[in-house]
Amino acid sequence: MNLDCFKAYDVRGKVPEALSPALALEIGFAYVQEFNIKNVVIGHDARLSSPDLYKALATGLQCAGANVVGIGMCGTEEIYHATAYIQENGIPFDGGIMVTGSHNPKDENGLKFVRENSIPISSDTGLLAIKERIIKEQQIPADLTGTFIERSYRPEYIKKLLSYIDTRELTPFKIVATPGNGCAYLALKELIPHLPFEIILVDETPDGTFPNGIPNPLLPENREKTAELVRKHKADFGIAWDGDFDRCFFYDSNGRFIEGYYIVGMLASALLKSNPHEKIVHDPRLTWNTIELVNENNGINIDSKSGHAFIKETMRKENALYGGEMSAHHYFRDFAYCDSGMLPWLLAAELLSTSGQSLASFVDARIKAYPCSGEINSKVESISSILEKIENTYKDSAKVINKIDGLSMEFADWRFNVRGSNTEPVLRLNVESRANETLMQEKTKELLALIRG
């Protein structure tokens, strides 16, 4: 059986070549055996392959003796919510699994795993142990000794989301919202009756054929539709999500796509105003704007390796209030330290309402103060040799060298981070400067020449 679909944080691959229903059954069985799971909640996204993988997964879990609650089509954060906060017949869940391909091509799919209290499972904390059990050809009994029932916990989930904001403070904004034929509309339609907004929906119906393209707003070609509608309708701002809506992306009233980096600083500032002296976790790719805003608002900066499993681990260890990645993942202590794609835009709407400012006015000064390149990917033959070459080129003039995640180097007026992908021979580059767009662009070109030369 091909097990190349086991990655650093999850299981992911083409269906059925890399991830088949038969393998999903094996994974479910091994997961229960490895973590001694008694009660588990599972869900799936809108992909055409998801229902079959979901059913096979449930069978494997039941064969191992687990009692399974299926919540059907949902977002990944609904699994996090159920695992951390719901009890079925007075019994909490000690595990949760989401079947999702998120923003990957439509012929791919995957599985995301958590333990009790939505503690993530990665290659460092049990994912490889599941793989080893499958390699050793575990014996799966024919009888289903566990149970399966269907439930909906969406009302409880919506109530949890709304508890983060004061709906009485909200301005009746006009908002363009783009689920991208993923699952976000399932939550959005339940939120809308509680909010004073005029929501202009785009590609809202879940559709695993993705007739309007894969829901991944990080791809520039996927942004213009939302941007154009923001301008056309003279909306206050726009929002978009990926397929399982664990990431949220923003557009200002001019239709400008806002890099996730600046949203991290904005949310950190807002949360610290009512929670001073708390810890804020951020990834090392782009940092100066976040660090400055956290310091100005009496917070404590905590640096963490990129990736949801590492950010969540750091947040739990530090009991951090909030964590943010430039990739548009936002994590909240009061959401089991997990990432949510619904909380960021609700909190942003509350902030804009109470401040009287526009989204553009919040981020314009920050973009000018710390212009950044955005993440630039380059395919390479040897990640380690190029990282060594870059370090040797700049080490004599660098003020700070940090290797918490790839290579970060800081100078008086600019800095960069370059890190290898966990799953492919790709280097990811991010560059920023202090109020010098030209310098940032020059250094970006300089580094790309080293990487690609």
N, C-alpha and C positions, 0 to 999 in steps of 0.2 A: 504494500500500500504506500503510495506517494505521500510523504508527510512534510513536503516543502512548504505547506501552507502555515506551519507553525512559525510565527514571527515573534518579535521582541515583546509586544504588548497584547497580541491577540492571534487568532487564526484567520487567515485571509488567502483567497486564491480563486482561480477560475472554477466554475461549476460546469460539468462534474469532474473535469480532469484532475484538479487539485483538491477540491472540496466536494464530496458527494454525500447523499443521504446516508450511505453505508458508513462513511467515515464519521458523520455527525452522530450516528448511533454509538459508535465506538468511543467517541469523545465524551458523550454524555455518561456512558458507563464508567469510564476511567475517572472522570471528574468527581463522581460520587464516591468512588473507591478511595481516591487520593485525599479528599478533604472530609470524608465521613459525613456527607451531606444527608440530612433527613428531609428538609423541606426547601424546595427551590421554586423560584418564579422565573418564567421564560416569556419572551416576546419576540416579534420579528418586524422587519421593515417592509417596504412596499415592493421589493424586487420579486420578479416572477418565480425565482428559485427559492424564495424564503419559506413559503408554506411547507414544501416538502422537507426542507432541512429542519424546520421547526418540529414537524411531526416525528421525524426520525430521531431528533435530539430527545424529545419527550420519551420516546420508546426506550432509548438507551438509559436515560435517567431512571425510568420505572423498573427496567430490568435489574438495576443495581439496588432497588429497594427504596428509592426516594419518592416522596409524595410531591407531585408537580402541580403548580398552578400556572395555567397559561393565560396571558392577558392579550394575546392576539397581536394585531398590528399596533405599533406604538413607537415612541422614541426611546433611545437608549437611556435617557435620564428617567424615564418612567420605570425602568427596571431598577435603577439606582434608588429611586424613591421607595418603591415597593420593598426592596430588600432591606433598606435601612429603617423604614417607618411603619410598615404595615404588618399586622399580625392576622393570620388566617385561623379562625377559631381559637384565638388567644395564643397562638404559637407563632413566634417570629420566624422569618426566613433565615436560613444559614447559607444561602447561595442564590445567585441570579445569573442568567445567561441571556444575552441579546443576539439574535441572528440578524446581522446587518453587513452590507457592503459599504455603508456610509457614502462616501463621495467617489468610490472606485468605479471603473467601467461596469456597464450593466450586466456583463457576462461573468462578473465576479461576485463573491459573497464572503461572509466571515462570521466569526463568533467572538463576542466580548464577554469576559468572565469576571464575577466578583464573588467574594465570600461574605460572611456575616457583616452587617453594618456597611455593606458596599465597599469593603476593602478590595482593591484591585488585585487581580492575579496576572502576573507577567512572567517572562522567562526566568526571572530571578526568584519568583515566589510560587512556583508550582506548575507553570505552563509546560515546562520541559519534562516535568515528572509525569504529566498526563501523556505526553508524547511517548515517553519510555514505556509506559504501561501498554500502549498500543503496539509498540515495536515487539514487546515480549509476548504478543499474541494472547492477550487476556481471554479467559473463557467466559462467554456471556450466556447466562441461562436463558432458556426459551420463555419461561414464565415471567409475566409482569407482576412483581410483588409490590410495587408502588402504585399509587393512585394518580389520576389526572382529573382535574376539574378546571373549568373556565371561569374567569372572574374579570371584572373591570374595577380598577382602582383609580380611574381617571378623576372622578369627583374629589377624592382625597388629595390627589396630586395637584389639581387646580386650586384647591383651597390652600395648599402649602405654598404655591407660587404667589397667590394673592396676599398671603400673610407678610410678604416682604415689603409691600408698598402700602401707602395710604391713598386709596382710590379717590378720596375726597379732595386731594391736592392736585389731581391730574387736570391738565389743560386739554380741551377737546381737539387734539392734533389730527391732522390728516396724514396718514401713513400708508406708503406703498409696501406691501408685504409679499414676499416671493418664496413660497415653500419649494418651488422647483419640482413639483410632482413627487416630492418625498412625503414624509409623514408629519411635517410640522403643522399642517392644517388640522389634524386630529386634535391637537391641543389648542391651537389658535381659535377654532370655532367655539370651544368651551369657555375661553377667556373673554372673547369679544363682548358677550352680554354684560360683563361686569365692568367694562371700561368705556370711557366717554369718547373714544376715538372713532374717526371715520377711516375704516380700513379698506384700502383698494387692493384686492387680492389678485395675484398673478400666478398662473400655473399651480393652483391650489390642490387640485384633485390628485390623490396618490395614484401613481401609474408606473408600474415597474418596467414599462417599455421606454420610459423617459423620452417622450416625443419632442420635448423642448431642450434636450441635452441633459447630461449628467448633472445632478444638483451639487455643484462645486463652485461657489462664488470666488474662490481663489484663482480660478482660471479667468484671465482678462476677457476672453470671448464670451463668458457667461454673465458679465456685469452690465452690458449696455442696455439690455431690455429693462432691467429695474431702473437704471439711471435715467433712461428716456422717459419712463412713466412718472418718475418723481418730478421731472421738469414739466412734463405735459400737464399733470394734475396740480402743479404748484404745491406739492406735498411738503410737509415740515421736515420729514426725513424718510428714508427707506430702510428696510431690513430684508435680509435673505438668510436662508439656512442651507446646510448640507442635507443629505438624504435621511439621516437619523436625528437630525436637528440638535446635535450636541455642540454645534458651533453656530455663532450668530455674527452676521456681517452687517455693517452700517454704511449708509449713503447720506450725505447732507442734502440740504434743500436745493442745491445746484446739481444734484446727481453725482457728485464726486464720491468715489469709493474711498472710505477711510481705512487706512491700514490698522489692523488689529492692535498694533503696538500703542497707538495713541488712545484707543479705547481702554486699554489696561490702566493707563495713567488716570484717565477721567474717572473710571469706576473706583479705583483705589482712593483717589481724592475724596469722592463723594462719600464712600463708606467710612473713611477715617474721620470725617467731620463729626459724625455721631458716635464714633468708636475710636477715640484717640489712643495712641500708644500701643495699638495692636500691630501684629506682624503681617506683612504683605509679601507673598512669594511671587517671584518672576523668573522667567527663563533667561539665559545669558546671551541670547542672540542680539537683542536690542535692549539697552538698559538705562541710558542716561536720563531720558525723559521720566521714566517711572521712578528712578531713584530720587530725582529732584523733587517731584511732586509728593512722594511719600515722606521725604524729609520735611518739606514745607508744611505738611499736614500732621506732623507729630507722630508719624508711623515708624515702623522698624522694617528695613529692607532685608529680605532673605533671598539669596540666590539659589537656584535649583537647576539640576540637569533637565533638559527639555523632555517632553513626553508625559502623557497623563499619569502613568504609573509612578513616575519619579516625583512629579509635582504633588500628587496626592499623598505620597509617602512623606514628603517634606512638610506638607501642611499638617498632617496628623502629628508628626514629631514636634513641630513648633506650635501647634494649636493656632495656626494662622487664621486670620479673619477672611482673607481673600487671596486667590492666586490667579495670575493671568499669563497667558502666552500670546506672543504676537500672531500665532496661527489662529486666533479667535476662539480659543478654549478659555473659559472663565470658570473658576472654582470657588465654592462658597462653604465656609465652615458649617453654616446652618443648613446646608444641603448635603450632609454627610461627607463634607470635603470633596464633593464630586463636581463635575462640570455640567453646566446647564446652558442650553441655547435659548431658553425662554426668559430666565432671570435677567440677563444683561440688558435686553431692550426694555423690559419693564422698569428696571432701575434707572436706565437712561431717560426714559419718558418722565419719570418722577423728578429726576434731577433737572431736566429742561423746564418742567412745569414750575418747580419751586424757585428756580433761579431767574426765570424769564429770559434766559439766553437761548440762542439757537445752537444746534450741534456744530455748525461751522465756526461760530464764535468761540466755542470751547476748544476746538482743535487747531484753529488757524495759528494761534501764537505758538502752540507746542510744535507744530510742523515746521514753523519758521525757526524756532529755537533749536530743534534737533531733526534736521532733514535726514531721511534714511533712504536706502536703496530699495527696500523691500527684499524678500528672499529671492535669490537668483541661483538656479540649479545648473550644474555642469556635470556631464558624464565624464568619468575619468577611469584610467586603468588601475592606478594605485593610490588610494586615499592616503595611506600613511606616508608615502614618499612626498606627495605634494604638500601635506601639512608640515613635514620637516623642512621642505624648501621654503615655504612661506615664513616659518618661524626663523630660519637662518637669515632670511632677507631683512627682517624687521627687528630682530631681538635687541640689537645694539641701541636702537632709538626708542624702544617701547618703555613706557613708564610702568605698565602693569601687564603681566602675562598670566592668564587664567586658563586652566585646562579642565574645568569642571564638566564641560561638554564641548568636545572638539577643541579648538584653539581660539581664545579671545585675546586680543592685544589692544592696549589703550595708549594713546599719545596725547599731547596737550590739547589738540583741537579735533581729533577724530579717533574712532575705534572701529574694530571689526570683529566678527565671529565667523569662523568657517568650521563646519562640522560634517561628518560623513553620515549618509543615510544608514538606517539600521537594516534596510531590506534590499538595497540596490547600490551599484557602484557610482554613486552620485555625491558630489560635494555641494553643500548649501551655504551660500555666502550672504552675509548681512553687514552693511556698512552704515555708519552714521557719523555726523559731525556736529560741532557746536556752531550753529547759526551760519554755516557756510555751505550752501548748496553746491557751489562750484568745486570746492575741495572734496566734498563727498563723492561727486561724480568722477572726479579725477582719480581718486583712490580706488573707487569701484572698478574703473577701467584698468588700473594698474594691477589690481589683484586678479581680475579675470584673465589678464594676459599671463600671469604666473600660473594660474590654474589650468588654462586651456592651451598654453604655449607648448 
